[in-house]
Amino acid sequence: MSSEGIWILAEQFAGRVLPVSFELLRRGRELADKRGAQLSAMVFGHDIDAAGLQELVDRGADRVVATEAPQLEHFLVQPYAACMLTLLDEYRPEIVIAAATTTGRTLMPYVAAKAYVGLTADCTVLDIDPETGGLLQTRPAIGGNILATITTPDRRPQMATVRPHSTRPAEPTPGRTGEIIRRSAPADCPAGGAEFLEFIPETSEHHLEDADFVVAVGRGIKKSENIPVAEDLADALDAALGASREVVDRGWLSYPHQVGLSGKTITPRLYVALGVSGSIQHLAGMQTAETIVAVNSDPEAQIFRVADVGIVGDLFEVAPVLAQRLREIQNGKSEIRNPKFETNTKHEIRNTKQTRDSKS
Amino acid sequence: MRIVVPIKQVPETDNVKMDEQTGTMVREGVESIINPLDLYAIELALVLHEQYGGEVIAISMGPAQAIRALREALAMGCDSAVLLSDRAFAGSDTWATSYVLQAAIRRLGDVDLIICGERATDGETGQVGPAIAAMLDLPAATYVSQFEAPEDGHIRVRRLVEGGWQVLRLKLPALLTVVKEVSQPRLPTLRGKQRAKAADIPVWQAGDLDVEADKLGLVGSPTRVVRIHRPKVARQCRKLRANDADSTAAAVDEVLTLLNERELL
């Protein structure tokens, strides 16, 4: 039944297709090729930018179905779910994957509950079972200390949300062709019982969820007056600022900065932890980051368990030096010294990379 | 307002240590507690109750010992509690769990608001809240970080989403899932504890609910866990000491070399 195809839920904001959709295209393309199936993207919105729809094709979709209506302009779960259920009914997908964003993690369970199908949250690995052709959905559990692989034996579509940043966006192939269908939401698409009033943008320049680079502070920062030490490093790296629960609970940084079980789960390319002890809760929110650098004065700190490089030392000594050296390199005033390290560790680092690539 | 708060009992992971040899959680002495994120849901319900009157009912699906979590909710100030417990519920995935919870809410009758924690700290799916809303055909707002006043059969809430906050007006009845910013959970009072101890908590089984037997538990669950494995330790932390200016400079250079190697600069 591979003709039913693989679908991704592309996301838009203010009519522009969001980059997280391109990560899903990479995942979806791999699955579709393994199944010998078509890859389609569904997107819901109002006046969606045509270039964005074409970009979905350029980056791997064979078909794009854009459902548009004024009540779809902003994410509201009821009208979105109604339109998505209409699509599922019409196209009968085999697999639907979405990003584990606030939208994906709201819409997918709402739809899966209505359709009585299986849904696996926040997967980091998706694969096709060579025997059954079914979707193997692997996700971290118990604070990332185990990985559970989950299947949906009977009910279709098989649905999963995928952790944002857990894979690279698919590359565009200019001139790639695909079908783009723009359609209006069904006339009976309900507005639902929720009304969008306004969007209040976060004032900080970098949002944790979208950041490639994150500098996070833990209790080791000692007091709110010391936060600028971390801010300065974040600035040098062009990174977003994260925080452990203790830092937020003490009011040194606001809740949107919190990383971990009771905060945000993120997978940046680089995570620099300053004075973060590394509780299970914190690790659960960041240990899938691609590269982790930890600075902590306690050589036994749990954060070192998940770090690639750990500096055992005083963050107030280390962070300013790191920030300064980064600025020197950016300004072309300095090269990286210590080539010996490079040759010594090349092999080790490459191994680490392979392990991670083979997982994704 | 009549408010239902579905809660979950989870293992206490705050002080959990990992066994370095086996990489598994050291379970000895690990207590069961109310999912910490559910406390924010309970607190918001209690605050609304204090301001606008009504009733707060805590419900939980789980084994018999989950009654302890419900007693804790009562000790915090919930008016009543119901335990949903039956062997037929065992092995439920999020769909089958939501199915039982929504059936219980239906049985409770007129409900204005359902408030859930954003996710449980053990399963970490965050799926049960939205699924209950879907099964009851209710409007829902997830990731609610601020509750603004109810007005004329509606409520106004703020959702914490990527890049900012979405402000919504929801028609009641509705379902919310909340993040920790929404409230500051109170501690149970001694009087609350005494009242909770004496409280009679009904246990509803499958037969007490309007449910189809083939949608319950493992049988009714669309998903199956087929494998549990430990993540390969892909990282071997290279620990560097920074005791003085020279060792700090050297350590920083090693970090920069790694970042350069990985094309992060």
HADDOCK unambig.tbl for C-alpha pairs under 7 A between the chains (distance, minus, plus):
assign (segid A and resid 77 and name CA) (segid B and resid 140 and name CA) 6.91 0.50 0.50
assign (segid A and resid 78 and name CA) (segid B and resid 139 and name CA) 6.44 0.50 0.50
assign (segid A and resid 102 and name CA) (segid B and resid 161 and name CA) 6.00 0.50 0.50
assign (segid A and resid 106 and name CA) (segid B and resid 130 and name CA) 6.01 0.50 0.50
assign (segid A and resid 106 and name CA) (segid B and resid 142 and name CA) 6.73 0.50 0.50
assign (segid A and resid 109 and name CA) (segid B and resid 127 and name CA) 5.33 0.50 0.50
assign (segid A and resid 109 and name CA) (segid B and resid 130 and name CA) 5.83 0.50 0.50
assign (segid A and resid 109 and name CA) (segid B and resid 131 and name CA) 5.36 0.50 0.50
assign (segid A and resid 110 and name CA) (segid B and resid 130 and name CA) 5.16 0.50 0.50
assign (segid A and resid 110 and name CA) (segid B and resid 131 and name CA) 4.89 0.50 0.50
assign (segid A and resid 110 and name CA) (segid B and resid 134 and name CA) 5.06 0.50 0.50
assign (segid A and resid 113 and name CA) (segid B and resid 95 and name CA) 6.20 0.50 0.50
assign (segid A and resid 113 and name CA) (segid B and resid 131 and name CA) 5.09 0.50 0.50
assign (segid A and resid 113 and name CA) (segid B and resid 134 and name CA) 6.15 0.50 0.50
assign (segid A and resid 113 and name CA) (segid B and resid 135 and name CA) 6.43 0.50 0.50
assign (segid A and resid 114 and name CA) (segid B and resid 134 and name CA) 5.99 0.50 0.50
assign (segid A and resid 114 and name CA) (segid B and resid 135 and name CA) 6.27 0.50 0.50
assign (segid A and resid 117 and name CA) (segid B and resid 222 and name CA) 5.86 0.50 0.50
assign (segid A and resid 118 and name CA) (segid B and resid 222 and name CA) 4.66 0.50 0.50
assign (segid A and resid 118 and name CA) (segid B and resid 223 and name CA) 5.26 0.50 0.50
assign (segid A and resid 121 and name CA) (segid B and resid 125 and name CA) 5.22 0.50 0.50
assign (segid A and resid 141 and name CA) (segid B and resid 123 and name CA) 6.37 0.50 0.50
assign (segid A and resid 142 and name CA) (segid B and resid 122 and name CA) 5.30 0.50 0.50
assign (segid A and resid 142 and name CA) (segid B and resid 123 and name CA) 6.80 0.50 0.50
assign (segid A and resid 145 and name CA) (segid B and resid 24 and name CA) 6.99 0.50 0.50
assign (segid A and resid 145 and name CA) (segid B and resid 230 and name CA) 6.71 0.50 0.50
assign (segid A and resid 146 and name CA) (segid B and resid 228 and name CA) 6.75 0.50 0.50
assign (segid A and resid 146 and name CA) (segid B and resid 229 and name CA) 5.78 0.50 0.50
assign (segid A and resid 146 and name CA) (segid B and resid 230 and name CA) 4.70 0.50 0.50
assign (segid A and resid 146 and name CA) (segid B and resid 231 and name CA) 6.05 0.50 0.50
assign (segid A and resid 147 and name CA) (segid B and resid 228 and name CA) 5.72 0.50 0.50
assign (segid A and resid 147 and name CA) (segid B and resid 229 and name CA) 5.24 0.50 0.50
assign (segid A and resid 147 and name CA) (segid B and resid 230 and name CA) 5.79 0.50 0.50
assign (segid A and resid 147 and name CA) (segid B and resid 231 and name CA) 6.07 0.50 0.50
assign (segid A and resid 148 and name CA) (segid B and resid 225 and name CA) 6.66 0.50 0.50
assign (segid A and resid 148 and name CA) (segid B and resid 227 and name CA) 5.71 0.50 0.50
assign (segid A and resid 148 and name CA) (segid B and resid 228 and name CA) 4.49 0.50 0.50
assign (segid A and resid 148 and name CA) (segid B and resid 229 and name CA) 6.40 0.50 0.50
assign (segid A and resid 149 and name CA) (segid B and resid 225 and name CA) 5.84 0.50 0.50
assign (segid A and resid 149 and name CA) (segid B and resid 226 and name CA) 5.71 0.50 0.50
assign (segid A and resid 149 and name CA) (segid B and resid 227 and name CA) 4.99 0.50 0.50
assign (segid A and resid 149 and name CA) (segid B and resid 228 and name CA) 6.33 0.50 0.50
assign (segid A and resid 150 and name CA) (segid B and resid 223 and name CA) 6.58 0.50 0.50
assign (segid A and resid 150 and name CA) (segid B and resid 224 and name CA) 5.45 0.50 0.50
assign (segid A and resid 150 and name CA) (segid B and resid 225 and name CA) 4.37 0.50 0.50
assign (segid A and resid 150 and name CA) (segid B and resid 226 and name CA) 5.58 0.50 0.50
assign (segid A and resid 151 and name CA) (segid B and resid 223 and name CA) 5.63 0.50 0.50
assign (segid A and resid 151 and name CA) (segid B and resid 224 and name CA) 5.31 0.50 0.50
assign (segid A and resid 151 and name CA) (segid B and resid 225 and name CA) 6.50 0.50 0.50
assign (segid A and resid 151 and name CA) (segid B and resid 226 and name CA) 6.78 0.50 0.50
assign (segid A and resid 152 and name CA) (segid B and resid 222 and name CA) 5.75 0.50 0.50
assign (segid A and resid 152 and name CA) (segid B and resid 223 and name CA) 4.48 0.50 0.50
assign (segid A and resid 152 and name CA) (segid B and resid 224 and name CA) 6.17 0.50 0.50
assign (segid A and resid 153 and name CA) (segid B and resid 223 and name CA) 6.98 0.50 0.50
assign (segid A and resid 155 and name CA) (segid B and resid 222 and name CA) 6.29 0.50 0.50
assign (segid A and resid 192 and name CA) (segid B and resid 139 and name CA) 6.47 0.50 0.50
assign (segid A and resid 193 and name CA) (segid B and resid 139 and name CA) 5.16 0.50 0.50
assign (segid A and resid 193 and name CA) (segid B and resid 170 and name CA) 5.70 0.50 0.50
assign (segid A and resid 193 and name CA) (segid B and resid 171 and name CA) 5.03 0.50 0.50
assign (segid A and resid 194 and name CA) (segid B and resid 139 and name CA) 5.97 0.50 0.50
assign (segid A and resid 194 and name CA) (segid B and resid 168 and name CA) 6.53 0.50 0.50
assign (segid A and resid 194 and name CA) (segid B and resid 169 and name CA) 5.58 0.50 0.50
assign (segid A and resid 194 and name CA) (segid B and resid 170 and name CA) 4.33 0.50 0.50
assign (segid A and resid 194 and name CA) (segid B and resid 171 and name CA) 6.22 0.50 0.50
assign (segid A and resid 195 and name CA) (segid B and resid 168 and name CA) 5.58 0.50 0.50
assign (segid A and resid 195 and name CA) (segid B and resid 169 and name CA) 5.04 0.50 0.50
assign (segid A and resid 195 and name CA) (segid B and resid 170 and name CA) 6.34 0.50 0.50
assign (segid A and resid 196 and name CA) (segid B and resid 167 and name CA) 6.39 0.50 0.50
assign (segid A and resid 196 and name CA) (segid B and resid 168 and name CA) 4.79 0.50 0.50
assign (segid A and resid 196 and name CA) (segid B and resid 169 and name CA) 6.53 0.50 0.50
assign (segid A and resid 197 and name CA) (segid B and resid 167 and name CA) 5.40 0.50 0.50
assign (segid A and resid 197 and name CA) (segid B and resid 168 and name CA) 5.39 0.50 0.50
assign (segid A and resid 197 and name CA) (segid B and resid 169 and name CA) 6.80 0.50 0.50
assign (segid A and resid 198 and name CA) (segid B and resid 166 and name CA) 6.09 0.50 0.50
assign (segid A and resid 198 and name CA) (segid B and resid 167 and name CA) 5.21 0.50 0.50
assign (segid A and resid 199 and name CA) (segid B and resid 165 and name CA) 5.73 0.50 0.50
assign (segid A and resid 199 and name CA) (segid B and resid 166 and name CA) 4.64 0.50 0.50
assign (segid A and resid 199 and name CA) (segid B and resid 167 and name CA) 6.13 0.50 0.50
assign (segid A and resid 200 and name CA) (segid B and resid 164 and name CA) 5.51 0.50 0.50
assign (segid A and resid 200 and name CA) (segid B and resid 165 and name CA) 5.02 0.50 0.50
assign (segid A and resid 200 and name CA) (segid B and resid 166 and name CA) 6.36 0.50 0.50
assign (segid A and resid 201 and name CA) (segid B and resid 163 and name CA) 5.89 0.50 0.50
assign (segid A and resid 201 and name CA) (segid B and resid 164 and name CA) 4.18 0.50 0.50
assign (segid A and resid 201 and name CA) (segid B and resid 165 and name CA) 6.33 0.50 0.50
assign (segid A and resid 202 and name CA) (segid B and resid 163 and name CA) 5.43 0.50 0.50
assign (segid A and resid 202 and name CA) (segid B and resid 164 and name CA) 4.29 0.50 0.50
assign (segid A and resid 207 and name CA) (segid B and resid 163 and name CA) 5.80 0.50 0.50
assign (segid A and resid 209 and name CA) (segid B and resid 162 and name CA) 6.48 0.50 0.50
assign (segid A and resid 255 and name CA) (segid B and resid 181 and name CA) 6.53 0.50 0.50
assign (segid A and resid 261 and name CA) (segid B and resid 121 and name CA) 6.58 0.50 0.50
assign (segid A and resid 262 and name CA) (segid B and resid 37 and name CA) 6.81 0.50 0.50
assign (segid A and resid 262 and name CA) (segid B and resid 180 and name CA) 6.89 0.50 0.50
assign (segid A and resid 304 and name CA) (segid B and resid 237 and name CA) 6.19 0.50 0.50
assign (segid A and resid 305 and name CA) (segid B and resid 237 and name CA) 6.69 0.50 0.50
assign (segid A and resid 306 and name CA) (segid B and resid 235 and name CA) 6.40 0.50 0.50
assign (segid A and resid 307 and name CA) (segid B and resid 235 and name CA) 6.59 0.50 0.50
assign (segid A and resid 307 and name CA) (segid B and resid 237 and name CA) 5.24 0.50 0.50
assign (segid A and resid 308 and name CA) (segid B and resid 235 and name CA) 5.55 0.50 0.50
assign (segid A and resid 308 and name CA) (segid B and resid 236 and name CA) 6.11 0.50 0.50
assign (segid A and resid 308 and name CA) (segid B and resid 237 and name CA) 4.57 0.50 0.50
assign (segid A and resid 308 and name CA) (segid B and resid 238 and name CA) 6.22 0.50 0.50
assign (segid A and resid 309 and name CA) (segid B and resid 237 and name CA) 5.15 0.50 0.50
assign (segid A and resid 309 and name CA) (segid B and resid 238 and name CA) 4.73 0.50 0.50
assign (segid A and resid 309 and name CA) (segid B and resid 239 and name CA) 6.00 0.50 0.50
assign (segid A and resid 309 and name CA) (segid B and resid 255 and name CA) 6.85 0.50 0.50
assign (segid A and resid 310 and name CA) (segid B and resid 237 and name CA) 6.22 0.50 0.50
assign (segid A and resid 310 and name CA) (segid B and resid 238 and name CA) 5.93 0.50 0.50
assign (segid A and resid 310 and name CA) (segid B and resid 239 and name CA) 4.64 0.50 0.50
assign (segid A and resid 310 and name CA) (segid B and resid 240 and name CA) 6.06 0.50 0.50
assign (segid A and resid 311 and name CA) (segid B and resid 239 and name CA) 5.80 0.50 0.50
assign (segid A and resid 311 and name CA) (segid B and resid 240 and name CA) 4.80 0.50 0.50
assign (segid A and resid 311 and name CA) (segid B and resid 241 and name CA) 5.74 0.50 0.50
assign (segid A and resid 311 and name CA) (segid B and resid 242 and name CA) 6.51 0.50 0.50
assign (segid A and resid 311 and name CA) (segid B and resid 251 and name CA) 6.74 0.50 0.50
assign (segid A and resid 312 and name CA) (segid B and resid 239 and name CA) 6.78 0.50 0.50
assign (segid A and resid 312 and name CA) (segid B and resid 240 and name CA) 5.96 0.50 0.50
assign (segid A and resid 312 and name CA) (segid B and resid 241 and name CA) 4.85 0.50 0.50
assign (segid A and resid 312 and name CA) (segid B and resid 242 and name CA) 5.96 0.50 0.50
assign (segid A and resid 313 and name CA) (segid B and resid 241 and name CA) 6.22 0.50 0.50
assign (segid A and resid 313 and name CA) (segid B and resid 242 and name CA) 4.85 0.50 0.50
assign (segid A and resid 313 and name CA) (segid B and resid 243 and name CA) 6.22 0.50 0.50
assign (segid A and resid 318 and name CA) (segid B and resid 248 and name CA) 6.20 0.50 0.50
assign (segid A and resid 322 and name CA) (segid B and resid 252 and name CA) 5.75 0.50 0.50
assign (segid A and resid 336 and name CA) (segid B and resid 253 and name CA) 6.56 0.50 0.50
assign (segid A and resid 336 and name CA) (segid B and resid 256 and name CA) 6.84 0.50 0.50
assign (segid A and resid 336 and name CA) (segid B and resid 257 and name CA) 6.51 0.50 0.50
assign (segid A and resid 337 and name CA) (segid B and resid 253 and name CA) 6.28 0.50 0.50
assign (segid A and resid 338 and name CA) (segid B and resid 253 and name CA) 6.63 0.50 0.50
assign (segid A and resid 341 and name CA) (segid B and resid 254 and name CA) 6.66 0.50 0.50
assign (segid A and resid 342 and name CA) (segid B and resid 257 and name CA) 6.44 0.50 0.50
assign (segid A and resid 352 and name CA) (segid B and resid 234 and name CA) 5.75 0.50 0.50
assign (segid A and resid 352 and name CA) (segid B and resid 235 and name CA) 6.53 0.50 0.50
assign (segid A and resid 355 and name CA) (segid B and resid 234 and name CA) 6.29 0.50 0.50
assign (segid A and resid 356 and name CA) (segid B and resid 234 and name CA) 6.95 0.50 0.50
